[in-house]
Amino acid sequence: MNIILLSFLAGVVGMGLGGVITAIFGTRTEKMISVFLSLAGGVMASIVLLELIPEAVEYSNIGVAVAGLVLGALMVMVLNNIMDRVSKTHKSKLHESYTDFFHSTEVVDRKKSMFRSGIIMLVAIALHNIPEGLAMGAAGYHDAALGLTIAIMIGLHNVPEGMAVSAPLMSGGLSRFKAVALVALIGATTVIGAVAGVLIGGISYTALALSFAMAGGAMLYVVFGEILPQSIVTTKDRLPTIFAMVGIIIGLIITQI
């Protein structure tokens, strides 16, 4: 299947499914979000370490792989900084909830605050979807099977993100149908990254290796710098660690199939 179409499905279906789950089970789903995010984070980390980085080294050298990892992590850090400035929040510490974690703002009217937080979260997730698409595009250009694997993994990762984003939108007064539709639509930004990945990967083997490593760096930063720490703080138990390890095992199995 065309990798661009796959990136569209991973973004739209994954995010949309998350919105549907929130619409069915209600907006108080933080523990479920934490478990799903940790599981998906473990799978992501496993595939990055076992597939993307080794591919980057194979197609170029360790120097290019390291440079790409650093650039990918910096890319996410810059995107986060932009969102912090736009939302007037400061992410120097971890937060008590996913609403805070995804750049919420403080407004006196709680309903208005939740809606505004949901909109800011939508923009934040839209930006985060770009490096995920980059991984799909680069992988799919090189190996269709690897591209499909990463697409499935990112689709699973998008489910809890869709849950986290749709909850404040619904709490803020948006109808369930409109919230799910909006969240699914935002998932389509993954295509931007996929197109970039295909274009960069098609330039040369070095460019392909760099795109692999950049995508890996971005994803590792999201997993270890955001998902796992925040999941542990939010749930205040060991569930995120356990499910992250389960995710790593699943990723290991996937890479060996």
C-alpha positions as CSV (number, residue, x, y, z in Angstrom):
1,M,0.0,0.0,0.0
2,N,1.2,3.5,-0.8
3,I,3.1,4.9,2.2
4,I,1.4,8.3,2.0
5,L,-2.0,6.6,2.2
6,L,-0.7,4.5,5.2
7,S,0.4,7.7,7.0
8,F,-3.0,9.2,6.4
9,L,-4.7,6.1,7.8
10,A,-2.3,5.9,10.8
11,G,-3.0,9.5,11.7
12,V,-6.7,9.7,11.0
13,V,-7.8,6.3,12.1
14,G,-5.5,6.2,15.2
15,M,-6.5,9.7,16.4
16,G,-10.2,9.2,15.5
17,L,-10.4,5.9,17.3
18,G,-9.0,7.6,20.4
19,G,-11.7,10.2,20.2
20,V,-14.4,7.5,19.8
21,I,-13.1,5.7,22.9
22,T,-13.4,9.0,24.9
23,A,-16.9,9.6,23.5
24,I,-18.0,6.2,24.6
25,F,-16.4,5.9,28.0
26,G,-16.4,9.5,29.1
27,T,-13.7,12.2,29.6
28,R,-12.2,10.7,32.8
29,T,-9.9,8.3,31.1
30,E,-6.4,9.3,32.3
31,K,-5.3,5.9,33.6
32,M,-6.4,4.3,30.3
33,I,-4.5,7.0,28.4
34,S,-1.4,6.4,30.5
35,V,-1.5,2.6,29.9
36,F,-2.0,3.0,26.1
37,L,0.7,5.7,25.8
38,S,3.2,3.6,27.8
39,L,2.5,0.5,25.8
40,A,2.9,2.4,22.5
41,G,6.0,4.2,23.8
42,G,7.6,0.9,24.5
43,V,6.9,-0.4,21.0
44,M,8.2,2.9,19.5
45,A,11.4,2.7,21.5
46,S,12.0,-0.9,20.5
47,I,11.5,-0.3,16.8
48,V,13.7,2.8,16.8
49,L,16.5,1.0,18.5
50,L,16.2,-2.3,16.6
51,E,15.2,-1.0,13.2
52,L,15.6,2.7,12.5
53,I,19.0,3.4,14.1
54,P,20.6,0.2,12.7
55,E,19.3,1.1,9.2
56,A,20.7,4.6,9.6
57,V,24.2,3.2,10.4
58,E,24.0,0.6,7.6
59,Y,23.2,3.2,5.0
60,S,25.8,5.7,6.1
61,N,27.9,5.7,9.3
62,I,27.7,6.1,13.0
63,G,28.4,9.9,12.7
64,V,25.4,10.5,10.5
65,A,23.2,8.4,12.8
66,V,24.3,10.3,15.9
67,A,23.8,13.7,14.1
68,G,20.3,12.6,13.0
69,L,19.4,11.5,16.5
70,V,20.4,14.9,17.9
71,L,18.6,16.8,15.2
72,G,15.4,14.8,15.7
73,A,15.4,15.4,19.4
74,L,16.1,19.1,18.9
75,M,13.3,19.3,16.4
76,V,10.8,18.1,19.0
77,M,12.3,20.4,21.6
78,V,11.9,23.4,19.4
79,L,8.2,22.5,18.5
80,N,7.5,22.1,22.3
81,N,9.1,25.5,23.0
82,I,7.0,27.1,20.3
83,M,3.8,25.6,21.8
84,D,4.9,26.7,25.3
85,R,5.2,30.3,24.1
86,V,1.9,30.2,22.2
87,S,0.0,28.7,25.1
88,K,2.0,30.8,27.7
89,T,2.8,27.7,29.7
90,H,6.2,26.6,31.1
91,K,7.0,22.9,30.9
92,S,10.0,23.0,33.2
93,K,8.3,20.4,35.4
94,L,5.9,17.5,35.0
95,H,2.2,18.1,35.4
96,E,-0.6,16.4,37.4
97,S,-2.8,15.6,34.4
98,Y,-2.7,15.2,30.6
99,T,-4.6,18.4,30.2
100,D,-1.7,20.3,31.7
101,F,0.8,18.1,30.0
102,F,-0.5,19.0,26.5
103,H,-0.1,22.8,27.0
104,S,-3.2,23.7,28.8
105,T,-3.9,27.4,29.9
106,E,-5.5,28.8,32.9
107,V,-8.8,30.6,32.4
108,V,-11.3,31.5,35.1
109,D,-14.2,29.8,33.3
110,R,-13.5,26.1,33.6
111,K,-15.6,25.1,30.5
112,K,-13.9,27.8,28.4
113,S,-10.6,26.8,29.8
114,M,-11.1,23.1,28.8
115,F,-12.1,24.0,25.3
116,R,-9.1,26.3,24.9
117,S,-6.8,23.6,26.2
118,G,-8.3,21.2,23.8
119,I,-7.6,23.5,20.8
120,I,-4.0,24.1,22.0
121,M,-3.6,20.3,22.4
122,L,-4.8,19.8,18.8
123,V,-2.1,22.1,17.5
124,A,0.6,20.5,19.7
125,I,-0.4,17.0,18.5
126,A,-0.5,18.2,14.9
127,L,3.1,19.4,15.2
128,H,4.2,16.1,16.9
129,N,2.7,14.1,14.1
130,I,5.2,15.5,11.6
131,P,8.3,13.6,12.8
132,E,6.1,10.4,13.1
133,G,5.2,10.8,9.5
134,L,8.9,11.3,8.7
135,A,9.7,7.9,10.1
136,M,6.9,6.3,8.0
137,G,7.9,8.1,4.8
138,A,11.6,7.3,5.1
139,A,10.9,3.7,6.1
140,G,8.3,3.1,3.5
141,Y,10.5,4.5,0.7
142,H,13.3,2.0,1.7
143,D,11.2,-1.0,2.7
144,A,7.4,-1.3,2.4
145,A,7.2,-3.9,5.2
146,L,9.1,-1.7,7.6
147,G,6.9,1.3,6.6
148,L,3.8,-0.8,7.3
149,T,5.2,-1.9,10.7
150,I,5.9,1.7,11.7
151,A,2.5,2.9,10.4
152,I,0.8,0.3,12.6
153,M,2.9,1.3,15.6
154,I,2.2,5.0,15.1
155,G,-1.5,4.3,14.6
156,L,-1.5,2.6,18.0
157,H,0.4,5.5,19.5
158,N,-2.1,7.9,18.2
159,V,-5.1,6.2,19.9
160,P,-4.3,7.5,23.4
161,E,-3.3,10.9,22.0
162,G,-6.7,11.1,20.4
163,M,-8.2,10.2,23.8
164,A,-6.2,12.9,25.5
165,V,-7.1,15.6,23.0
166,S,-10.8,14.9,22.7
167,A,-11.5,14.8,26.4
168,P,-11.0,18.6,27.0
169,L,-12.9,19.4,23.8
170,M,-15.9,17.5,25.0
171,S,-15.6,18.9,28.5
172,G,-15.5,22.3,27.0
173,G,-18.9,21.9,25.3
174,L,-18.0,20.6,21.8
175,S,-20.4,17.8,20.7
176,R,-18.9,14.2,20.6
177,F,-19.3,14.0,16.9
178,K,-17.5,17.3,16.2
179,A,-14.8,16.5,18.7
180,V,-14.1,13.1,17.1
181,A,-14.2,14.6,13.6
182,L,-11.8,17.4,14.6
183,V,-9.4,15.0,16.3
184,A,-9.4,12.6,13.3
185,L,-8.7,15.5,10.9
186,I,-5.7,16.7,12.9
187,G,-4.2,13.2,12.5
188,A,-3.9,13.9,8.8
189,T,-0.9,16.1,9.5
190,T,1.1,12.9,9.6
191,V,1.0,13.0,5.8
192,I,3.2,16.1,5.8
193,G,6.0,14.3,7.6
194,A,5.6,11.2,5.4
195,V,6.0,13.3,2.2
196,A,9.1,14.9,3.7
197,G,10.5,11.5,4.6
198,V,9.9,10.1,1.0
199,L,11.5,13.2,-0.5
200,I,14.5,13.3,1.8
201,G,15.0,9.5,1.5
202,G,15.0,9.7,-2.2
203,I,18.0,12.1,-2.4
204,S,20.8,9.7,-1.5
205,Y,21.7,6.9,0.9
206,T,23.1,9.5,3.4
207,A,19.9,11.5,3.3
208,L,17.9,8.3,3.8
209,A,20.1,7.4,6.8
210,L,19.7,11.0,8.2
211,S,15.9,10.8,7.9
212,F,15.9,7.4,9.7
213,A,18.0,8.8,12.5
214,M,16.1,12.1,12.8
215,A,12.8,10.3,13.1
216,G,14.3,8.0,15.6
217,G,15.7,10.8,17.7
218,A,12.3,12.6,17.7
219,M,10.5,9.5,18.7
220,L,13.0,8.6,21.5
221,Y,12.7,12.1,22.9
222,V,9.0,11.9,23.0
223,V,9.0,8.5,24.7
224,F,11.7,9.1,27.3
225,G,11.3,12.8,27.8
226,E,7.6,13.1,27.7
227,I,5.4,10.0,27.6
228,L,6.9,7.8,30.3
229,P,7.8,10.5,32.9
230,Q,4.3,12.1,32.5
231,S,2.5,8.7,32.6
232,I,4.2,7.8,35.9
233,V,3.4,11.2,37.4
234,T,-0.2,11.0,36.3
235,T,-1.0,7.5,37.5
236,K,1.4,7.5,40.5
237,D,2.0,3.8,40.2
238,R,4.2,1.3,38.3
239,L,1.7,0.5,35.5
240,P,3.4,2.7,32.9
241,T,6.7,1.0,33.5
242,I,5.1,-2.5,33.2
243,F,3.3,-1.6,30.0
244,A,6.3,0.1,28.5
245,M,8.3,-3.1,29.0
246,V,5.4,-5.1,27.4
247,G,5.6,-2.7,24.5
248,I,9.3,-3.2,24.1
249,I,8.8,-7.0,24.0
250,I,6.0,-6.5,21.4
251,G,8.3,-4.3,19.4
252,L,11.1,-7.0,19.6
253,I,8.7,-9.6,18.4
254,I,7.5,-7.4,15.5
255,T,11.0,-6.7,14.3
256,Q,11.8,-10.4,14.2
257,I,8.7,-11.5,12.2
